[in-house]
Amino acid sequence: MWNEKDIGDQNGKLYIVTGGNTGLGFMTAQFLLRAGARVLFTARDPDRGKDALTRLQDIGGSRAQLRELDLSSLENVAQLARKVLEEEPHIDALVLNAGVALLPYIKTVDGLETQFAVNHLGHFALTLPLVGITKRVVVTSSGATNEATVPLRFDKLATRGDGVDYDPMHAYADSKLANVLFARGLKRRCPELEVVATHPGFTVTDLQRHSLKYRLLGKFLAQPVEIGALSNVRSAVDSGLHDLGPLEWVGPSKGRKGYPVLSATVCSYAGDKEAQDRLWELSESLTGVTLSN
């Protein structure tokens, strides 16, 4: 049973955690700070970010640092990537944790459907410029990949038909499948980079705030965030996870709940190289970001 005792000494290491001001990201940051790491976490809302920073500095002092990041704005993402490159020579793990779920149909400032833009495209655009200074990328997906459209409708991902017949759950699930396809595609293009896909199971966070159904289910079926966040943490620090199989990811031992284990339970479509390549090409086109930038 992998738990906090297995994190080990993280003194001198730097972890970047997106969406670290709340939920899984906030708990992930706490675990890493308690282990001695320096944690640079991001938040979209400056006030909520500052509140989280105060609480995290109570644990890690100056080792907890805040950066503003709005993943729905590609310009804002580019600004953070440039800032990190200016300030940091090395990242031990980039934890792509931030996300939104079950939103009504909304377009971003870039004209993209918000769940796909935030959950996948923003992280794609943040990661590629940082590959050269990063040892490991952790891609936080979801068991909702099982609800995704297979094969993905690549022609629909960017705008979801401008909201016609929009289903928030299907849009979320498709964005989470995109996370795993991205992880696999990134590893193929950067074989020296450690890439770990993970999911937290059904965990109590404010990610469900837009759905009364899932808020109610969470009260009875979900696990506490202290356990769910361990999937992120193990994915970031466990040195044995450097060479995962195409259908392997880190997640709860009992599927939706439990302590993190490595299992080959990703949907088989995630191993489809043609799908990985189509998503990669679409992501480059929509963001204007490539590995050669």
C-alpha positions as CSV (number, residue, x, y, z in Angstrom):
1,M,0.0,0.0,0.0
2,W,1.8,3.1,-1.3
3,N,1.3,6.1,1.0
4,E,2.9,9.2,2.3
5,K,5.7,7.3,4.0
6,D,6.9,6.1,0.5
7,I,7.4,9.6,-0.8
8,G,10.9,9.9,0.5
9,D,13.2,12.8,0.9
10,Q,12.5,15.4,-1.8
11,N,14.9,18.1,-0.6
12,G,16.4,20.1,-3.5
13,K,13.8,19.0,-6.0
14,L,11.4,21.2,-7.9
15,Y,7.8,20.2,-8.7
16,I,5.4,22.4,-10.7
17,V,1.8,21.6,-10.0
18,T,-0.9,23.3,-12.1
19,G,-4.2,24.0,-10.2
20,G,-2.4,23.8,-6.9
21,N,-4.7,26.2,-5.1
22,T,-7.5,23.7,-4.5
23,G,-8.5,20.0,-4.4
24,L,-6.1,17.4,-5.7
25,G,-3.4,20.0,-6.7
26,F,-3.5,21.6,-3.2
27,M,-3.1,18.3,-1.5
28,T,-0.4,17.2,-4.0
29,A,1.5,20.4,-3.1
30,Q,1.1,19.7,0.6
31,F,2.6,16.2,0.3
32,L,5.6,17.4,-1.7
33,L,6.3,20.3,0.6
34,R,6.2,18.1,3.7
35,A,8.8,15.9,2.0
36,G,11.1,18.8,1.6
37,A,10.5,19.8,-2.1
38,R,10.2,23.2,-3.6
39,V,6.7,23.5,-5.1
40,L,5.8,26.1,-7.7
41,F,2.0,25.9,-8.0
42,T,-0.3,27.7,-10.3
43,A,-3.8,29.3,-9.8
44,R,-6.1,31.0,-12.2
45,D,-7.7,33.3,-9.6
46,P,-5.1,35.6,-7.9
47,D,-7.0,35.9,-4.7
48,R,-7.6,32.2,-4.3
49,G,-4.0,31.6,-5.2
50,K,-2.7,34.0,-2.5
51,D,-5.0,32.3,0.0
52,A,-3.5,28.9,-0.9
53,L,0.0,30.3,-0.8
54,T,-0.5,31.5,2.7
55,R,-1.6,28.0,3.8
56,L,1.1,26.2,1.9
57,Q,3.8,28.5,3.2
58,D,2.7,27.4,6.7
59,I,4.0,24.0,5.7
60,G,7.0,24.8,3.4
61,G,7.8,28.4,4.0
62,S,9.5,30.0,0.9
63,R,9.6,26.6,-0.8
64,A,6.0,27.2,-1.7
65,Q,5.7,29.6,-4.6
66,L,2.7,30.8,-6.7
67,R,2.4,31.6,-10.4
68,E,-0.7,32.8,-12.1
69,L,-1.9,30.6,-14.9
70,D,-5.2,30.7,-16.9
71,L,-5.1,27.6,-19.0
72,S,-8.1,28.9,-21.1
73,S,-5.8,31.6,-22.5
74,L,-3.0,30.5,-24.8
75,E,-1.3,33.9,-24.4
76,N,-1.3,33.5,-20.6
77,V,0.1,30.0,-20.9
78,A,2.9,31.2,-23.1
79,Q,3.7,33.9,-20.6
80,L,4.1,31.4,-17.8
81,A,6.2,29.1,-20.0
82,R,8.6,31.9,-20.8
83,K,8.8,32.9,-17.1
84,V,9.6,29.4,-16.0
85,L,12.4,29.1,-18.7
86,E,13.9,32.4,-17.5
87,E,13.8,31.4,-13.8
88,E,14.4,27.6,-13.6
89,P,17.2,25.5,-15.0
90,H,15.6,22.2,-14.1
91,I,12.1,20.7,-13.2
92,D,12.0,17.3,-11.5
93,A,8.3,16.8,-12.4
94,L,5.7,18.9,-14.2
95,V,2.3,17.8,-12.8
96,L,-0.5,18.7,-15.2
97,N,-3.2,18.5,-12.6
98,A,-5.5,21.5,-13.2
99,G,-8.8,20.9,-14.9
100,V,-12.5,21.8,-15.2
101,A,-15.4,19.4,-15.5
102,L,-19.1,19.3,-16.5
103,L,-19.3,22.9,-17.6
104,P,-22.1,24.2,-19.7
105,Y,-21.0,25.2,-23.2
106,I,-18.5,28.1,-23.0
107,K,-15.9,29.2,-25.4
108,T,-12.5,30.5,-24.3
109,V,-10.9,33.8,-25.3
110,D,-9.3,31.8,-28.1
111,G,-12.7,30.6,-29.4
112,L,-12.3,27.0,-28.2
113,E,-14.6,24.7,-26.1
114,T,-13.5,25.3,-22.6
115,Q,-13.1,21.7,-21.3
116,F,-10.9,20.6,-24.2
117,A,-9.0,23.9,-24.0
118,V,-8.2,23.8,-20.3
119,N,-7.8,20.1,-19.7
120,H,-5.7,19.4,-22.8
121,L,-4.6,22.3,-25.0
122,G,-3.4,24.6,-22.3
123,H,-1.3,21.8,-20.8
124,F,0.0,20.9,-24.2
125,A,1.1,24.5,-24.8
126,L,2.7,24.7,-21.4
127,T,4.6,21.4,-21.6
128,L,6.2,21.6,-25.0
129,P,8.4,24.6,-24.3
130,L,9.5,23.1,-21.0
131,V,10.5,19.6,-22.2
132,G,14.2,20.6,-22.4
133,I,14.5,21.3,-18.7
134,T,12.0,18.7,-17.4
135,K,12.8,15.2,-16.1
136,R,9.2,13.9,-15.8
137,V,5.8,15.0,-17.0
138,V,2.7,13.7,-15.0
139,V,-0.5,13.9,-16.9
140,T,-3.6,13.7,-14.7
141,S,-6.4,12.1,-16.5
142,S,-9.6,10.5,-15.2
143,G,-11.5,7.2,-15.2
144,A,-14.0,9.2,-17.3
145,T,-12.0,8.2,-20.3
146,N,-14.2,5.1,-20.3
147,E,-17.1,7.5,-21.2
148,A,-15.3,9.1,-24.1
149,T,-16.2,8.9,-27.8
150,V,-14.1,6.2,-29.5
151,P,-12.8,7.0,-31.9
152,L,-12.5,10.6,-31.0
153,R,-14.2,13.1,-33.4
154,F,-11.2,15.2,-34.0
155,D,-13.2,17.5,-36.3
156,K,-15.5,18.3,-33.3
157,L,-13.0,18.7,-30.4
158,A,-12.1,22.4,-30.9
159,T,-15.6,23.8,-30.8
160,R,-18.0,20.9,-30.3
161,G,-20.2,22.2,-33.1
162,D,-20.6,25.5,-31.4
163,G,-22.6,23.9,-28.6
164,V,-25.3,22.1,-30.7
165,D,-26.3,19.0,-28.8
166,Y,-23.6,19.7,-26.3
167,D,-23.1,17.1,-23.6
168,P,-20.9,18.3,-20.7
169,M,-20.0,14.8,-19.6
170,H,-19.0,13.6,-23.0
171,A,-16.9,16.7,-23.6
172,Y,-15.1,16.2,-20.3
173,A,-14.5,12.5,-21.0
174,D,-13.1,13.3,-24.5
175,S,-10.7,15.8,-22.9
176,K,-9.5,13.3,-20.4
177,L,-9.0,10.7,-23.2
178,A,-7.0,13.4,-25.0
179,N,-4.8,13.6,-21.9
180,V,-3.8,10.0,-22.2
181,L,-3.3,10.2,-25.9
182,F,-1.1,13.2,-25.3
183,A,1.0,11.4,-22.7
184,R,1.6,8.5,-25.1
185,G,2.4,10.8,-28.0
186,L,4.8,12.9,-25.9
187,K,6.7,9.8,-24.8
188,R,7.0,8.6,-28.4
189,R,8.4,12.0,-29.5
190,C,10.7,12.5,-26.5
191,P,11.9,9.0,-25.5
192,E,14.3,10.3,-22.9
193,L,11.5,12.2,-21.1
194,E,9.7,10.3,-18.3
195,V,6.0,10.5,-18.9
196,V,3.4,9.1,-16.4
197,A,-0.3,9.2,-16.9
198,T,-2.4,9.0,-13.7
199,H,-6.0,9.3,-12.4
200,P,-7.3,9.9,-8.9
201,G,-10.4,7.8,-9.0
202,F,-13.6,9.2,-7.6
203,T,-12.3,11.8,-5.2
204,V,-14.1,14.5,-3.3
205,T,-13.0,17.9,-4.8
206,D,-14.7,21.0,-6.1
207,L,-14.3,19.7,-9.6
208,Q,-17.9,18.4,-9.3
209,R,-19.3,21.8,-8.3
210,H,-21.1,22.2,-11.7
211,S,-23.1,18.9,-11.3
212,L,-25.6,18.3,-8.5
213,K,-25.6,14.6,-9.5
214,Y,-21.9,14.1,-9.0
215,R,-21.9,16.3,-5.8
216,L,-24.5,14.0,-4.3
217,L,-22.7,10.8,-5.5
218,G,-19.5,12.1,-4.1
219,K,-20.9,12.3,-0.6
220,F,-21.5,8.6,-0.5
221,L,-19.1,7.0,-3.0
222,A,-16.0,9.2,-3.3
223,Q,-12.7,8.9,-1.4
224,P,-11.1,11.8,0.5
225,V,-8.7,14.0,-1.4
226,E,-5.9,13.0,0.9
227,I,-6.0,9.5,-0.7
228,G,-6.9,10.6,-4.3
229,A,-3.9,13.0,-4.4
230,L,-1.5,10.2,-3.8
231,S,-1.9,9.1,-7.4
232,N,-0.4,12.4,-8.5
233,V,2.3,12.2,-5.9
234,R,3.4,8.7,-6.6
235,S,3.4,9.5,-10.3
236,A,5.7,12.5,-9.6
237,V,8.2,10.9,-7.3
238,D,8.4,7.1,-7.8
239,S,11.6,6.4,-9.7
240,G,10.3,3.0,-10.8
241,L,7.7,4.6,-13.1
242,H,10.1,5.7,-15.8
243,D,9.1,3.2,-18.5
244,L,5.3,2.6,-18.5
245,G,3.6,0.3,-21.0
246,P,1.2,1.8,-23.5
247,L,-1.9,1.0,-21.5
248,E,-0.4,1.6,-18.0
249,W,-1.2,4.4,-15.6
250,V,-1.2,5.1,-11.9
251,G,-4.6,5.0,-10.1
252,P,-6.5,3.7,-7.1
253,S,-6.1,0.0,-6.3
254,K,-9.8,-0.6,-6.4
255,G,-10.6,1.3,-9.6
256,R,-12.4,4.3,-8.2
257,K,-11.0,4.2,-4.7
258,G,-7.8,3.1,-3.0
259,Y,-4.1,3.8,-2.7
260,P,-2.2,4.2,-5.9
261,V,-1.0,1.3,-8.0
262,L,0.3,0.8,-11.5
263,S,-2.2,-1.0,-13.7
264,A,-2.8,-1.6,-17.4
265,T,-6.4,-0.4,-17.4
266,V,-6.2,2.5,-19.7
267,C,-8.7,2.1,-22.6
268,S,-7.0,0.4,-25.5
269,Y,-7.7,3.3,-27.8
270,A,-5.0,5.3,-25.9
271,G,-2.4,3.1,-27.5
272,D,-3.6,4.0,-31.0
273,K,-0.6,5.7,-32.6
274,E,-2.7,7.2,-35.4
275,A,-5.0,8.8,-32.9
276,Q,-2.1,10.1,-30.9
277,D,-0.7,11.7,-34.1
278,R,-4.0,13.2,-35.1
279,L,-4.4,14.8,-31.7
280,W,-0.8,16.0,-31.7
281,E,-1.3,17.6,-35.1
282,L,-4.6,19.2,-34.1
283,S,-3.0,20.5,-30.9
284,E,-0.1,22.1,-32.8
285,S,-2.5,23.7,-35.2
286,L,-4.8,25.1,-32.5
287,T,-2.1,26.4,-30.2
288,G,0.7,27.3,-32.6
289,V,3.1,25.5,-30.3
290,T,5.5,22.8,-31.5
291,L,8.5,20.9,-29.9
292,S,10.8,22.9,-32.1
293,N,9.6,26.3,-30.9
